[in-house]
């Protein structure tokens, strides 16, 4: 990341560090907290950042790319909120998480939209299809369109309630900063041919299409590694 962007998001990191120090916990505990927070977020960030860059460089998203390029060349204060809006809208269209499996601890009946009541027995595995919920027109009018001005509290991509992601406050601004640096590059675009596209296979998991990306050795992984982008120097 360029120095300018690192400086701009620095104050947010500083608040976390000072809050940790103020707890007066042993240094070993503080280091463990930082690693516990940073390690899973780093993996999710690189995964989701790759998907967002691929999405906004794809055919059909040219109008959104143009606006993101404009925002990337504006100061951080003026552009951060709208960039975060594009992050969350992009995650609706191309999210790293397709669904969340859970095992029912007791018998329960839930109301599922037009399908009505559904009985779930204790011990049954339930797959919460977050990727489909993100395209629900009752929650997101005109879901096929990206609207970076939707209220951020409308998104449940990072969980809700007890299961809300503890790194959520970092993810939005960090991904926005990544988009800012990438789309600030002159004439950024996908490389021609296969290099400019992910190589993947799709598997059906409980009615959800899940992508497994192929690396250079054709090994399947949930983490994409095969996209190349170009820009003018």
URPE-V630654 format. One record per residue. N is the residue number from 1. RES is the residue in one small letter. SS is DSSP state (h for helix, s for strand, l for the rest). OMEGA is omega in degrees with one decimal (NA if undefined). Layout:
N:RES:SS:OMEGA + N:RES:SS:OMEGA
This chain:
1:x:l:-178.8 + 2:x:l:-176.8 + 3:x:h:-178.0 + 4:x:h:-178.6 + 5:x:h:179.5 + 6:x:h:179.2 + 7:x:h:-176.1 + 8:x:h:-179.4 + 9:x:h:-178.2 + 10:x:h:-179.5 + 11:x:h:178.9 + 12:x:h:176.7 + 13:x:h:-179.4 + 14:x:h:179.3 + 15:x:h:178.6 + 16:x:h:-178.8 + 17:x:h:-179.5 + 18:x:h:178.4 + 19:x:h:177.6 + 20:x:h:-179.9 + 21:x:h:-178.8 + 22:x:h:178.1 + 23:x:l:-179.9 + 24:x:l:177.5 + 25:x:l:176.9 + 26:x:l:-176.5 + 27:x:h:178.8 + 28:x:h:178.2 + 29:x:h:-179.8 + 30:x:h:177.8 + 31:x:h:179.2 + 32:x:h:178.2 + 33:x:h:-179.2 + 34:x:h:179.3 + 35:x:h:179.8 + 36:x:h:178.0 + 37:x:h:-172.0 + 38:x:h:-173.9 + 39:x:h:-179.9 + 40:x:h:179.9 + 41:x:h:-178.6 + 42:x:h:179.4 + 43:x:h:-179.5 + 44:x:h:-179.2 + 45:x:h:-178.6 + 46:x:h:178.1 + 47:x:h:-176.3 + 48:x:h:178.4 + 49:x:h:178.8 + 50:x:h:-179.2 + 51:x:h:-179.9 + 52:x:h:179.3 + 53:x:h:177.3 + 54:x:h:-177.4 + 55:x:h:-174.0 + 56:x:h:173.9 + 57:x:l:-176.5 + 58:x:l:175.0 + 59:x:l:-178.7 + 60:x:l:-178.8 + 61:x:l:-175.6 + 62:x:h:-179.5 + 63:x:h:179.2 + 64:x:h:178.3 + 65:x:h:-179.0 + 66:x:h:-179.7 + 67:x:h:179.5 + 68:x:h:176.4 + 69:x:h:177.6 + 70:x:h:179.9 + 71:x:h:-178.8 + 72:x:h:-178.8 + 73:x:l:174.6 + 74:x:l:177.4 + 75:x:l:-172.5 + 76:x:h:-177.7 + 77:x:h:-177.2 + 78:x:h:-171.0 + 79:x:h:-170.0 + 80:x:h:-175.0 + 81:x:h:-178.8 + 82:x:h:176.4 + 83:x:h:176.4 + 84:x:h:176.1 + 85:x:h:176.7 + 86:x:h:176.5 + 87:x:h:-176.4 + 88:x:h:175.5 + 89:x:h:176.9 + 90:x:h:178.1 + 91:x:h:174.5 + 92:x:h:-176.5 + 93:x:h:-176.7 + 94:x:l:-176.7 + 95:x:l:178.4 + 96:x:l:-178.5 + 97:x:l:-179.0 + 98:x:l:-178.2 + 99:x:l:-178.5 + 100:x:s:179.3 + 101:x:s:177.2 + 102:x:s:177.0 + 103:x:s:-178.8 + 104:x:l:-179.9 + 105:x:l:178.8 + 106:x:l:176.1 + 107:x:l:-179.1 + 108:x:s:174.9 + 109:x:s:-179.1 + 110:x:s:176.4 + 111:x:s:-176.0 + 112:x:l:174.7 + 113:x:h:-176.1 + 114:x:h:-178.6 + 115:x:h:178.3 + 116:x:l:-175.3 + 117:x:s:178.3 + 118:x:s:179.2 + 119:x:s:178.4 + 120:x:s:-178.0 + 121:x:l:177.6 + 122:x:l:179.7 + 123:x:l:177.7 + 124:x:l:175.8 + 125:x:s:179.6 + 126:x:s:177.3 + 127:x:s:177.6 + 128:x:s:-173.3 + 129:x:l:-177.5 + 130:x:h:-179.8 + 131:x:h:176.9 + 132:x:h:178.6 + 133:x:h:-179.4 + 134:x:l:179.1 + 135:x:l:179.9 + 136:x:l:-177.0 + 137:x:l:177.6 + 138:x:l:178.2 + 139:x:l:-179.1 + 140:x:l:179.1 + 141:x:l:-175.4 + 142:x:l:-172.8 + 143:x:l:-178.9 + 144:x:l:178.9 + 145:x:l:176.9 + 146:x:l:178.0 + 147:x:l:-175.8 + 148:x:l:-178.2 + 149:x:l:174.5 + 150:x:l:177.5 + 151:x:l:-177.6 + 152:x:h:-179.3 + 153:x:h:178.6 + 154:x:h:-174.4 + 155:x:l:174.8 + 156:x:l:-178.3 + 157:x:l:-178.8 + 158:x:l:177.5 + 159:x:l:-179.2 + 160:x:l:177.9 + 161:x:h:-177.2 + 162:x:h:-175.0 + 163:x:h:177.7 + 164:x:l:-176.4 + 165:x:l:-177.1 + 166:x:l:176.8 + 167:x:l:-172.6 + 168:x:h:-178.1 + 169:x:h:178.8 + 170:x:h:-170.7 + 171:x:h:-177.4 + 172:x:h:-177.2 + 173:x:h:-179.8 + 174:x:h:178.7 + 175:x:h:176.1 + 176:x:h:178.7 + 177:x:h:178.1 + 178:x:h:177.5 + 179:x:h:-179.3 + 180:x:h:-178.2 + 181:x:h:-178.0 + 182:x:h:-174.5 + 183:x:l:170.5 + 184:x:l:179.4 + 185:x:l:-175.5 + 186:x:l:176.5 + 187:x:l:179.6 + 188:x:l:-173.4 + 189:x:s:175.0 + 190:x:s:174.2 + 191:x:l:-179.5 + 192:x:l:175.5 + 193:x:h:-175.4 + 194:x:h:-178.6 + 195:x:h:-176.9 + 196:x:h:180.0 + 197:x:l:174.7 + 198:x:l:171.0 + 199:x:l:-174.5 + 200:x:s:170.3 + 201:x:s:-178.9 + 202:x:s:176.9 + 203:x:s:176.8 + 204:x:s:178.6 + 205:x:s:178.8 + 206:x:l:179.8 + 207:x:l:178.4 + 208:x:s:177.5 + 209:x:s:-177.3 + 210:x:s:179.8 + 211:x:s:169.6 + 212:x:s:-174.7 + 213:x:s:180.0 + 214:x:s:177.2 + 215:x:l:-176.3 + 216:x:l:178.7 + 217:x:l:-179.3 + 218:x:l:175.9 + 219:x:l:-178.2 + 220:x:s:178.4 + 221:x:s:174.8 + 222:x:l:-178.1 + 223:x:l:179.5 + 224:x:l:-178.3 + 225:x:l:-165.6 + 226:x:l:-177.5 + 227:x:l:176.3 + 228:x:l:176.3 + 229:x:s:-179.9 + 230:x:s:174.3 + 231:x:l:-179.1 + 232:x:l:-179.4 + 233:x:l:NA
